Amino acid sequence: MENESIGYEIHLKKRPIGPVKLDHFGLVKTDIPQLKEEGDFLVRNIWMSVDPFLRIYMASGTKHAAAFELNKPLTGGCIGEVIESKSSKFKVGDYVKANFGWRKYWIGKDMDSVENSISKIDSTIAPLRSFLGLLGITGMTAYVGLFKICNLKEGQDAVFVSSAAGGVGSVACQLAKIKGCFVVGSCGSDEKARWLVDKLGIDHAFNYRKIGQYNISEELKRVFPNGIDLYFDNVGGKHLEAAIDNMNTFGRVALCGTTSQYNDDGNASYNNQNKKVTKSNSDGPSNLSLAVSHRLKLQGFIWSDHFDILNEFNANMSQWISEDRIRLQETIFEGLENAPKAFVSLFNGKTVGRTLVKID
Ligand SMILES: NC(=O)c1ccc[n+]([C@@H]2O[C@H](COP(=O)([O-])OP(=O)(O)OC[C@H]3O[C@@H](n4cnc5c(N)ncnc54)[C@H](OP(=O)(O)O)[C@@H]3O)[C@@H](O)[C@H]2O)c1
């Protein structure tokens, strides 16, 4: 895929039912889009992220956002360089962050730069890809979940993080350790568990695939003899149920994601008329009555609702990065054509930390 005069895109070719596979995607050649009017600018993508929640929109969408269209490019986080411009705001050579991943080129417009979350980034602050990682959605999500949703208590909380070796999870683990908490993570291999303890410095990690999802509760009982104060939930399902079993009274749960259920097609089934069309058959928590008796707070959140703390986040995160107190492991796939492989890999445990695709 070397031809610079062709604008490649990754399209959704068919809707996944069950595990997402490579043949759900297709690489499509297109013309490079042309600037049409004042305010237009052409961007060549350099990086894109793959994010597990996109699986929901590949199948059926949610109440709040429609499913991806078939035979159209997917969308997702990206960083690119402006290479042609009729805009007074975005000049040739500017680097921008937006939601137009899964393609090589795209046209931005001044007028909808806010709506489409197109923003300029300063490449002198940090490597470009950091703006999809520690200084972007990954870092911000971990920060919001711990500090804003769960009001982490410095030096006091016993914290459990699922998908702890993933992007958001590994940052959440490190932030909780910076604040002097006892931190335990779950992950899908012994190697990841060793990495979490030896390299990220958390107190304990276990391989949930080895112990089996029905034994997570027993494992948590063993490693949290005094109970869990804060659970950062990236995966939902049996992990959430096991954590609820072991939460202390007035415990807090940040409901960040449900990766264990994204491949479950009953999970998010709203049609384009906003009607629920199928029921969930997910392995969700069956013990919510404990949330009442233990006065738990379980709160879902979306990182982008919390831009009020963006300055605080940027200042703290930049400082911890400069002091080498926080790092983000990356799994990088080379070439846009490998974006489907990167996405599928999110669900089979083959990625560590943040998963990115280097497009150019
Ligand atoms: N609320 C928000 O604003 C927000 C923002 C960003 C992301 N999120 C959500 O936060 C979660 C983490 O995001 P991320 O981008 O950092 O992804 P991630 O955790 O890096 O996702 C990939 C990892 O998920 C784990 N995984 C895959 N299938 C699993 C299963 N069945 N059960 C348990 N773990 C499984 C795998 O690790 P193992 O090998 O350890 O299984 C894999 O490496 C996702 O659910 C995402 O949708 C939410």
The ligand as a MOL file (V3000), in Angstrom:
LIG
                    3D

  0  0  0     0  0            999 V3000
M  V30 BEGIN CTAB
M  V30 COUNTS 48 52 0 0 0
M  V30 BEGIN ATOM
M  V30 1 N -15.9710 5.7200 29.3980 0
M  V30 2 C -15.1290 6.3120 28.5570 0
M  V30 3 O -15.1340 7.5200 28.3550 0
M  V30 4 C -14.1240 5.4420 27.8620 0
M  V30 5 C -13.0870 5.9990 27.1120 0
M  V30 6 C -12.1460 5.1240 26.5300 0
M  V30 7 C -12.2800 3.7640 26.6830 0
M  V30 8 N -13.3440 3.2840 27.3910 0 CHG=1
M  V30 9 C -13.5190 1.8580 27.6280 0
M  V30 10 O -12.5400 1.5070 28.5850 0
M  V30 11 C -12.1310 0.1520 28.3870 0
M  V30 12 C -10.6150 0.1270 28.1890 0
M  V30 13 O -10.2970 0.8210 26.9990 0
M  V30 14 P -8.8790 0.6590 26.3010 0
M  V30 15 O -8.9220 1.4840 25.0850 0
M  V30 16 O -7.8050 0.8590 27.2960 0 CHG=-1
M  V30 17 O -8.9110 -0.8550 25.8640 0
M  V30 18 P -8.0490 -2.0740 26.4020 0
M  V30 19 O -8.3460 -2.2980 27.8420 0
M  V30 20 O -6.6200 -1.8950 26.0210 0
M  V30 21 O -8.7200 -3.2360 25.5490 0
M  V30 22 C -8.0280 -4.3300 25.0780 0
M  V30 23 C -7.8510 -5.3390 26.2050 0
M  V30 24 O -9.1230 -5.8080 26.6670 0
M  V30 25 C -8.9250 -7.0600 27.2860 0
M  V30 26 N -10.0380 -7.9360 26.9680 0
M  V30 27 C -10.4140 -8.3610 25.7390 0
M  V30 28 N -11.4700 -9.1990 25.8410 0
M  V30 29 C -11.7420 -9.3060 27.1710 0
M  V30 30 C -12.6980 -10.0440 27.9200 0
M  V30 31 N -13.5910 -10.8370 27.3190 0
M  V30 32 N -12.7020 -9.9300 29.2700 0
M  V30 33 C -11.8130 -9.1170 29.8870 0
M  V30 34 N -10.8620 -8.4080 29.2270 0
M  V30 35 C -10.8420 -8.5020 27.8880 0
M  V30 36 C -7.6280 -7.6350 26.6990 0
M  V30 37 O -6.6890 -7.7590 27.7540 0
M  V30 38 P -6.4640 -9.1340 28.5420 0
M  V30 39 O -5.3840 -9.8880 27.8100 0
M  V30 40 O -6.0150 -8.6590 29.8590 0
M  V30 41 O -7.7660 -9.8800 28.5440 0
M  V30 42 C -7.1490 -6.5770 25.7240 0
M  V30 43 O -5.7500 -6.4000 25.7120 0
M  V30 44 C -12.9010 -0.3270 27.1570 0
M  V30 45 O -14.0560 -1.0010 27.5940 0
M  V30 46 C -13.2670 0.9540 26.4440 0
M  V30 47 O -14.3970 0.8060 25.6360 0
M  V30 48 C -14.2490 4.0810 27.9840 0
M  V30 END ATOM
M  V30 BEGIN BOND
M  V30 1 1 1 2
M  V30 2 2 2 3
M  V30 3 1 2 4
M  V30 4 1 4 5
M  V30 5 2 4 48
M  V30 6 2 5 6
M  V30 7 1 6 7
M  V30 8 2 7 8
M  V30 9 1 8 9
M  V30 10 1 8 48
M  V30 11 1 9 10
M  V30 12 1 9 46
M  V30 13 1 10 11
M  V30 14 1 11 12
M  V30 15 1 11 44
M  V30 16 1 12 13
M  V30 17 1 13 14
M  V30 18 2 14 15
M  V30 19 1 14 16
M  V30 20 1 14 17
M  V30 21 1 17 18
M  V30 22 2 18 19
M  V30 23 1 18 20
M  V30 24 1 18 21
M  V30 25 1 21 22
M  V30 26 1 22 23
M  V30 27 1 23 24
M  V30 28 1 23 42
M  V30 29 1 24 25
M  V30 30 1 25 26
M  V30 31 1 25 36
M  V30 32 1 26 27
M  V30 33 1 26 35
M  V30 34 2 27 28
M  V30 35 1 28 29
M  V30 36 1 29 30
M  V30 37 2 29 35
M  V30 38 1 30 31
M  V30 39 2 30 32
M  V30 40 1 32 33
M  V30 41 2 33 34
M  V30 42 1 34 35
M  V30 43 1 36 37
M  V30 44 1 36 42
M  V30 45 1 37 38
M  V30 46 2 38 39
M  V30 47 1 38 40
M  V30 48 1 38 41
M  V30 49 1 42 43
M  V30 50 1 44 45
M  V30 51 1 44 46
M  V30 52 1 46 47
M  V30 END BOND
M  V30 END CTAB
M  END
